[in-house]
Amino acid sequence: MATSEEASATAAAEVPPQSQPHKLERKWTFWFDNISKPKQGAAWGSSMRKVYTFDTVEEFWCLYEQIFKPSRLPMNADFHLFKTGIEPKWEDPECANGGKWSVTSNRKANLDTMWLETMMALIGEQFDEADEICGVVASVRQRQDKLALWTKTAANEAAQMGIGKKWKEILDVTDRITYSFHDDSRRDRSVKSRYSV
C-alpha cells in the first residue's frame, strides 16, 4: 500500500503536461500611457502605469484577448510590452544608450496584427539578438499609428540591422523600416533615422 506522500507524488506525475502553464524564457510587463489629457506641467511619462507582469503563455493570451489590443485604445494612448525590470523610458539605464525601429500603419486592424506578431516573436525568443531588445510600443494616433521596437545599444549597427531585418520579416512588410537613436530624438524631434532595412 502506498503512503500518502507516494500517492501525491504519483498523482502529480500523472498530471497531463497541457494542464501545466507554459513558462516563458523571461518575465514581461505590460504598461499603459494615455497622453491625450496631460496635466499642466506634468513630466513626460507621469501618466504611464505598469499594468501586469506575466511569465506564462496562458497569461499572455488571456491578457491579449481581454485587454491589450491597440484598436481598443483611445486616441493618443500607448501600450508597451517590455522585459520586466525595464521601464519604457529613455531614462531607464537599459534604454539610455539605445534606440528604436519604427513602422507605421494607417489601419487599426493592421496595427493589431503587427502588435500581436511582434509580441509573439518577443516572448517566443525569435530574435537572435533577444538580449539586445528592451520591448515594443504600440501608439494610436490621429493620422498614423506606430509600432516601435526598442533596443539597448544603438551604436551596435550589426545587432540593430539583424533585429531590423528579422522584425521586417516577422511583420511581413515591404516598406522600409527605420531606426533612430534615443539620443538624437532627445535633442531633435524631427531627427533623421540612422539605419533602415
C-alpha positions as CSV (number, residue, x, y, z in Angstrom):
1,M,0.0,0.0,0.0
2,A,1.3,3.5,-1.0
3,T,1.8,6.2,1.6
4,S,0.0,9.5,1.2
5,E,3.3,11.1,0.1
6,E,3.8,8.5,-2.6
7,A,0.2,8.8,-3.7
8,S,0.6,12.6,-4.0
9,A,3.9,12.2,-6.0
10,T,2.2,9.7,-8.3
11,A,-0.8,12.0,-8.8
12,A,1.5,15.0,-9.6
13,A,3.4,12.9,-12.1
14,E,0.2,11.9,-13.8
15,V,-1.0,15.5,-14.5
16,P,-1.1,15.9,-18.2
17,P,1.5,18.3,-19.4
18,Q,-1.0,20.5,-21.3
19,S,-2.6,21.5,-17.9
20,Q,0.6,22.9,-16.6
21,P,1.4,26.5,-17.5
22,H,3.9,27.0,-20.3
23,K,6.7,29.1,-18.7
24,L,8.4,31.8,-20.9
25,E,12.1,32.3,-21.0
26,R,11.7,35.6,-19.1
27,K,9.1,37.8,-17.5
28,W,7.4,40.6,-19.4
29,T,5.4,43.6,-18.2
30,F,2.5,45.5,-19.9
31,W,2.4,49.3,-19.4
32,F,-0.3,51.8,-20.4
33,D,0.1,55.5,-21.1
34,N,-2.7,57.9,-22.2
35,I,-1.2,61.2,-23.2
36,S,-4.5,62.7,-24.6
37,K,-5.1,64.7,-21.4
38,P,-1.8,65.6,-19.8
39,K,-1.9,67.6,-16.6
40,Q,-0.5,71.1,-16.9
41,G,3.3,70.9,-16.2
42,A,3.3,67.1,-15.8
43,A,6.5,65.5,-16.8
44,W,6.6,63.1,-19.8
45,G,5.7,59.6,-18.7
46,S,4.0,60.7,-15.5
47,S,0.7,59.1,-16.7
48,M,2.4,55.8,-17.6
49,R,1.2,52.9,-15.5
50,K,2.5,49.4,-15.0
51,V,-0.5,47.1,-15.7
52,Y,0.5,43.5,-15.4
53,T,3.6,41.2,-15.3
54,F,3.4,37.7,-16.7
55,D,5.7,34.8,-17.4
56,T,3.4,32.1,-19.0
57,V,1.9,31.6,-22.4
58,E,-1.5,31.2,-20.9
59,E,-1.3,34.6,-19.0
60,F,-0.2,36.3,-22.2
61,W,-3.2,35.0,-24.3
62,C,-5.7,35.8,-21.5
63,L,-4.3,39.4,-21.3
64,Y,-4.1,39.9,-25.0
65,E,-7.6,38.6,-25.7
66,Q,-9.3,40.6,-22.9
67,I,-7.4,43.9,-22.8
68,F,-4.3,44.6,-24.9
69,K,-5.4,45.2,-28.4
70,P,-4.3,48.6,-29.8
71,S,-7.6,49.0,-31.8
72,R,-9.3,49.3,-28.4
73,L,-7.2,52.2,-27.3
74,P,-8.3,55.8,-27.2
75,M,-6.5,58.3,-29.4
76,N,-3.0,59.3,-28.2
77,A,-2.7,56.2,-26.0
78,D,0.2,53.7,-25.9
79,F,0.6,50.1,-24.9
80,H,4.1,48.9,-24.0
81,L,5.4,45.4,-23.6
82,F,8.8,45.5,-22.0
83,K,11.1,43.0,-20.3
84,T,10.3,43.1,-16.6
85,G,12.7,45.4,-14.9
86,I,13.0,47.8,-17.8
87,E,10.7,50.9,-17.8
88,P,9.7,52.1,-21.3
89,K,11.5,55.4,-20.8
90,W,14.7,56.8,-22.4
91,E,15.9,57.4,-18.8
92,D,15.9,53.8,-17.9
93,P,19.6,52.5,-17.8
94,E,18.7,49.7,-20.2
95,C,17.3,52.1,-22.8
96,A,19.6,55.1,-22.2
97,N,22.1,54.2,-25.0
98,G,19.5,52.6,-27.2
99,G,17.1,53.4,-30.0
100,K,14.1,52.1,-31.8
101,W,13.0,50.6,-35.0
102,S,9.7,52.1,-36.2
103,V,6.9,51.1,-38.6
104,T,3.6,53.0,-39.2
105,S,0.1,51.8,-40.1
106,N,-3.0,53.6,-41.4
107,R,-5.3,50.8,-40.4
108,K,-6.2,49.7,-36.8
109,A,-6.6,46.0,-37.8
110,N,-3.1,46.1,-39.3
111,L,-1.7,47.6,-36.1
112,D,-3.4,44.8,-34.1
113,T,-1.8,42.2,-36.3
114,M,1.7,43.7,-36.3
115,W,1.5,44.2,-32.5
116,L,0.5,40.6,-31.9
117,E,3.1,39.2,-34.3
118,T,5.8,41.3,-32.6
119,M,4.8,40.3,-29.1
120,M,4.7,36.6,-30.0
121,A,8.2,37.0,-31.5
122,L,9.5,38.7,-28.4
123,I,8.0,36.3,-25.8
124,G,8.9,33.3,-28.1
125,E,12.5,34.5,-28.2
126,Q,12.6,34.5,-32.0
127,F,15.2,37.2,-32.3
128,D,18.9,36.1,-32.4
129,E,19.7,39.3,-30.6
130,A,17.0,38.8,-28.0
131,D,19.2,40.2,-25.1
132,E,19.5,43.5,-27.1
133,I,15.8,44.1,-27.2
134,C,14.0,46.1,-24.4
135,G,10.4,46.0,-25.6
136,V,7.8,47.2,-28.0
137,V,5.4,50.2,-28.0
138,A,2.1,50.5,-29.9
139,S,1.0,54.1,-30.3
140,V,-2.5,55.1,-31.5
141,R,-2.5,58.5,-33.2
142,Q,-4.9,60.6,-35.3
143,R,-3.1,60.4,-38.6
144,Q,-1.0,57.2,-38.3
145,D,-0.5,54.5,-35.8
146,K,3.0,53.4,-35.0
147,L,4.9,50.4,-33.6
148,A,8.3,50.9,-32.2
149,L,10.8,48.1,-31.2
150,W,13.2,49.5,-28.5
151,T,16.7,48.2,-28.3
152,K,19.6,48.7,-25.8
153,T,22.8,49.6,-27.8
154,A,22.1,51.9,-30.7
155,A,25.7,52.1,-31.8
156,N,25.9,48.3,-32.3
157,E,25.0,48.6,-36.0
158,A,25.3,44.8,-36.7
159,A,22.9,43.9,-33.9
160,Q,20.5,46.6,-34.9
161,M,20.5,45.6,-38.6
162,G,19.9,41.9,-37.6
163,I,17.0,42.9,-35.4
164,G,15.5,45.2,-38.1
165,K,15.7,42.6,-40.8
166,K,14.1,39.9,-38.6
167,W,11.4,42.3,-37.4
168,K,10.6,43.3,-41.0
169,E,10.3,39.6,-41.9
170,I,8.1,38.9,-38.9
171,L,5.8,41.8,-39.8
172,D,5.8,40.8,-43.5
173,V,6.1,44.5,-44.6
174,T,7.6,45.6,-47.8
175,D,8.1,49.3,-46.9
176,R,11.4,50.4,-45.4
177,I,11.5,50.5,-41.7
178,T,13.9,52.9,-39.9
179,Y,16.0,53.1,-36.8
180,S,16.6,56.2,-34.7
181,F,18.9,56.7,-31.7
182,H,17.2,57.9,-28.5
183,D,20.0,60.4,-28.0
184,D,19.2,62.0,-31.4
185,S,15.4,62.1,-30.6
186,R,16.1,63.7,-27.3
187,R,17.8,66.6,-29.0
188,D,15.6,67.0,-32.1
189,R,12.1,65.5,-32.6
190,S,12.5,65.7,-36.4
191,V,15.7,63.7,-36.4
192,K,16.6,61.6,-39.4
193,S,16.9,57.8,-39.0
194,R,20.4,56.2,-38.7
195,Y,19.6,52.8,-40.1
196,S,17.0,51.3,-42.4
197,V,16.0,48.0,-43.9
